[in-house]
Amino acid sequence: MLCCRYVSQQRYSEAIDLLRDGAVSLLRAKQISSGADLGLLLINTLDKAGAPISDKNIGNCAYKTL
């Protein structure tokens, strides 16, 4: 999985963007379980990256309906 490669290379920004975009795409396609799985990976990646609690990082985790 590409995001795992990014995390192992400590390219957290790319992994976070990939996971967020993938989760949103799956949720929009009503693939709730898969979208939730990517959301959990996103949260784990933010934790590994040592990302601070900020509006930007909270926004990465919040799914906004259209």
N, C-alpha and C positions, 0 to 999 in steps of 0.2 A: 504494500500500500504506500502510495507516494507520501502521504502525511507522516507515516512512521519513519520514512527515510529522512524527511525534513527535520523531524524531532531528533533523530539520532545524530544529525549533523548540527544540531542546535540552531536550525533555521526556523525559529519559532514563529516569526511573523508570517512566513509563507504557509506554514502548517495551519496556523490559526485562520488565515484567509480562506484556505482550501476547505477546511472543515466547516467554517461558517457558511460559505457559499453552497457547499454540498448539502448541509442540513436544511438550509432554507429551500433549496430546490426540491428536496425530497418532501418536505412538509407541504410545499405548494402543490405537489403532485399527489397529495393525500397518502403518502407513504410514511405514516406516523411512526411506526416502530423503527424503521431505518433512519429517519430523520432524528429521532430521539437518541439512537445509538451514536450517530455522529455528534450530536449535541453533548453527550457524555464524554466523548473523546475530546471535544473542544474544551470542556471544562478541565479535564485531566491535563491537556496540553498547556492551558493557561497556568495551571498549578506548577507543572514542571518548569515552565518559563519563569516562574517567580513573578508573574504579572501582578501589579498592584491593583487593589480595588479602585476602579475609576469609572467614570461615566462611559468612556469608550469601551472598556472591557465588559461592563455590564450590558452595554448595547450589543456587543458581540454575542451575548448569551440570550438576548431577548428576541423572540420571534414576533415580528409585527405583521398583523394581517393587512391585506390590501383593501 
